[in-house]
């Protein structure tokens, strides 16, 4: 959606650096999207616009209790993630890509009890994530890239008691996230970045479910309308600034795992089929269908 794109560009200078720094660890997440991350689901419309095909993720729990995973992409390439617990109780990982390149994630617990992280890519370059607890008790973060440049996340509690944050990139550009509780008790968010302000106004519908309206720096609107289906699961209708509609329909499979079908405004779709393993881990198969040619 164009409004989502506008919002991303607003803070792109900040977040792109983090994306580069953490790209080597991306195989750990595997997600087709970020598992329905709050109101960011507006971005799902773009996810159903890719070329068609099927990808899958198979998870299994190792003897040490850590969850390993194997991902097979649409073109058959395989990425494996081997997680293991180290002596300090944190979980490290070894990631082997489709062409045999290896990356590693090493977590350590600092003297403050917080978990830091070092990500080393196939070329030996390392990015560090250092978490610290500020005097207000909130956890801040500094990400140092292979070139020594840093991005920081500073969290602080506003006068209303809600946690706000400022993200600062390597060149000094920043984006501020200010949360405020509306008269209906629901928390709204204002994001102010180098190119303007985006407002996310959340409200509780008649069904008790939280909907949202986004207003981008140029005044473009996107809405997310949630509703509870007959199966008790929450579905979603997303309307973009140009009127395009994306729907997300969730269903519960016979094994109790929740599947979903996302359909974009031009007919493209992404079906996520989850299955539960005996060890409690969940596998996933994603089938995407491109929009029909017209």
C-alpha positions in Angstrom: 0.0 0.0 0.0 1.2 3.5 -0.8 0.5 4.7 2.8 2.5 1.8 4.2 5.3 2.7 1.7 5.2 6.3 2.8 5.5 5.3 6.4 8.4 3.1 5.7 10.2 5.8 3.8 9.6 8.2 6.7 11.9 6.1 8.9 13.8 4.3 6.2 17.1 6.1 6.8 17.0 4.7 10.4 15.6 1.3 9.8 17.6 0.5 6.6 20.8 0.5 8.6 19.4 -1.9 11.1 18.2 -4.1 8.2 21.7 -4.2 6.7 23.3 -5.0 10.1 20.8 -7.8 10.9 20.4 -9.2 7.4 22.7 -12.1 8.1 20.4 -13.2 10.8 17.3 -13.0 8.7 17.3 -16.7 8.1 16.4 -17.2 11.7 13.0 -15.6 11.3 12.0 -17.3 8.1 8.6 -15.7 8.3 6.7 -14.9 5.1 5.8 -11.9 7.1 6.4 -11.1 10.7 3.7 -13.3 12.1 1.0 -10.8 12.2 3.0 -8.1 14.0 0.5 -5.8 15.5 -1.0 -3.3 13.1 1.9 -3.7 10.6 -0.3 -6.3 8.8 -1.1 -3.6 6.3 2.2 -4.8 4.7 0.6 -8.2 3.9 -0.9 -6.8 0.8 2.6 -6.6 -0.7 3.4 -10.1 0.4 0.7 -11.5 -1.9 2.1 -9.7 -4.9 5.2 -12.0 -5.4 5.5 -14.6 -8.0 3.6 -17.8 -7.3 5.1 -20.9 -5.7 5.4 -22.9 -2.5 7.9 -22.6 0.4 8.0 -24.6 3.6 9.5 -24.5 7.1 10.0 -27.7 9.1 10.8 -27.3 12.8 11.9 -29.9 15.3 13.1 -29.7 18.9 16.6 -30.9 19.6 17.8 -32.9 22.6 18.8 -29.7 24.3 15.3 -28.2 23.9 16.3 -25.7 21.3 14.2 -25.5 18.1 15.9 -26.2 14.8 14.4 -25.4 11.4 14.8 -26.2 7.7 13.4 -23.9 5.1 12.8 -24.9 1.5 12.2 -21.9 -0.8 10.1 -21.5 -3.8 13.0 -22.5 -6.1 14.1 -25.5 -4.0 17.0 -23.8 -2.1 17.4 -25.1 1.4 18.4 -23.1 4.5 19.0 -24.8 7.8 19.1 -23.3 11.3 20.7 -25.3 14.0 20.1 -23.8 17.5 21.8 -24.9 20.6 22.1 -23.8 24.2 25.5 -22.6 25.4 26.9 -22.8 28.9 25.3 -19.6 30.0 21.8 -20.8 29.1 21.4 -18.5 26.1 20.5 -19.9 22.7 23.1 -19.6 19.8 22.6 -20.6 16.2 24.4 -21.8 13.1 22.7 -20.9 9.8 23.7 -22.7 6.6 22.4 -21.1 3.4 21.3 -22.8 0.1 24.9 -22.5 -1.3 26.6 -23.7 1.8 27.6 -20.3 3.3 27.5 -20.3 7.1 26.5 -17.5 9.5 26.5 -17.7 13.3 24.6 -16.0 16.1 26.2 -15.9 19.5 24.2 -14.6 22.4 25.8 -13.7 25.8 24.3 -12.5 29.0 25.9 -9.3 30.3 26.6 -8.3 33.9 23.3 -6.5 33.8 21.5 -9.7 33.1 20.4 -8.6 29.6 21.2 -10.7 26.5 23.5 -9.2 23.9 24.1 -10.7 20.5 27.0 -11.0 17.9 26.1 -12.0 14.3 29.0 -13.2 12.1 28.3 -13.6 8.4 29.9 -15.9 5.9 32.6 -13.3 5.1 33.6 -13.1 8.7 32.2 -9.6 9.2 30.4 -9.1 12.6 27.6 -7.0 13.8 27.0 -6.5 17.6 23.8 -5.8 19.5 24.3 -4.5 23.0 21.4 -4.0 25.4 21.6 -1.9 28.5 19.1 -0.9 31.2 18.7 2.9 31.6 18.2 4.7 34.9 14.5 4.5 34.2 14.7 0.7 34.2 13.9 0.4 30.5 16.0 -1.5 28.1 17.9 0.5 25.4 19.9 -1.0 22.5 22.9 -0.1 20.4 23.6 -1.9 17.1 27.1 -1.7 15.8 27.6 -2.7 12.2 30.7 -4.3 10.6 31.9 -0.8 9.5 31.7 0.5 13.1 28.7 2.7 12.5 26.0 2.6 15.2 22.2 2.8 15.5 20.5 3.2 18.8 17.1 2.7 20.3 16.4 4.8 23.4 13.2 3.9 25.4 11.7 6.1 28.0 8.4 6.4 29.9 6.2 9.4 29.1 4.2 11.4 31.6 1.2 9.1 30.8 3.2 6.1 31.9 3.4 4.6 28.3 6.8 3.6 26.9 8.0 5.8 24.0 11.2 5.4 22.0 13.6 7.3 19.7 15.6 5.4 17.1 18.7 7.1 15.8 20.6 6.0 12.7 24.4 6.1 12.0 24.2 9.5 10.4 22.3 11.1 13.2 18.8 10.9 11.6 16.1 9.8 14.0 12.5 8.7 14.3 10.4 9.2 17.5 7.6 6.9 18.5 5.1 8.6 20.9 2.3 6.5 22.4 -0.7 8.1 24.0 -3.9 6.5 25.5 -7.1 7.8 23.9 -10.3 8.5 25.6 -11.4 5.0 24.8 -8.4 3.5 26.6 -6.8 2.3 23.5 -3.1 3.3 22.8 -2.5 5.4 19.7 1.0 6.0 18.1 2.6 9.0 16.5 5.8 8.4 14.5 7.8 11.5 13.6 10.7 11.0 11.2 12.9 13.0 8.9 10.2 13.3 6.3 7.1 13.9 8.4 4.6 12.4 10.8 2.5 9.2 10.6 -0.4 8.8 13.1 -1.9 5.4 13.9 -5.3 5.9 15.6 -6.7 2.8 17.2 -10.3 2.4 18.3 -12.5 -0.4 19.7 -15.3 -1.5 17.4 -18.8 -2.5 18.4 -17.6 -6.1 18.5 -14.9 -5.2 21.0 -12.0 -5.8 18.6 -9.5 -3.0 17.9 -9.5 -1.4 14.5 -7.0 1.2 13.3 -6.7 4.2 10.9 -3.3 5.3 9.6 -2.7 8.8 8.4 0.6 9.3 6.6 2.8 12.4 6.2 0.9 13.4 3.0 -2.5 12.8 4.5 -3.1 9.4 2.9 -5.3 7.0 4.9 -5.3 3.3 5.4 -7.7 1.4 7.6 -7.6 -2.0 9.3 -11.0 -3.5 10.3 -10.9 -6.6 12.4 -13.9 -8.9 13.0 -14.4 -12.2 14.7 -15.5 -15.1 12.4 -17.9 -17.8 13.3 -14.9 -20.0 14.3 -14.0 -17.4 16.9 -10.8 -16.3 15.1 -10.1 -12.7 14.2 -10.1 -11.9 10.5 -9.1 -8.6 8.9 -10.0 -6.3 6.1 -7.3 -3.7 5.1 -8.3 -0.8 2.8 -5.5 1.3 1.3 -5.4 4.9 0.4 -6.4 4.2 -3.2 -9.3 2.0 -2.2 -7.6 -1.3 -2.7 -8.8 -4.0 -0.3 -6.8 -6.9 1.2 -8.5 -9.6 3.3 -7.0 -12.0 5.8 -9.1 -15.0 6.7 -8.0 -17.3 9.5 -9.2 -20.8 10.1 -8.3 -23.5 12.6 -7.2 -26.8 11.2 -8.1 -30.2 12.6 -4.8 -30.2 14.5 -5.7 -27.0 16.2 -3.1 -24.9 14.3 -4.3 -21.7 12.8 -4.1 -21.3 9.0 -4.7 -18.2 7.0 -5.5 -17.0 3.5 -4.5 -13.5 2.5 -6.0 -12.1 -0.7 -4.8 -8.9 -2.3 -6.8 -6.3 -4.2 -5.7 -7.7 -7.6 -6.5 -11.3 -6.8 -3.0 -12.4 -5.7 -3.1 -14.7 -2.6 -0.9 -16.3 0.0 -2.1 -19.4 1.9 -0.3 -20.4 5.1 -0.9 -23.9 6.2 0.4 -24.8 9.7 0.7 -28.2 11.2 1.7 -29.1 14.8 4.4 -31.7 15.4 4.4 -34.2 18.3 7.2 -32.2 20.0 5.0 -29.1 20.1 6.8 -27.2 17.2 4.8 -25.9 14.3 5.6 -26.4 10.6 4.4 -24.1 7.9 3.8 -24.3 4.2 3.2 -21.1 2.2 1.6 -21.2 -1.2 1.5 -17.9 -3.2 -0.6 -17.3 -6.3 0.3 -14.2 -8.4 -2.4 -11.8 -9.6 -4.2 -13.0 -12.7 -3.1 -11.3 -15.9 -5.6 -9.0 -17.5 
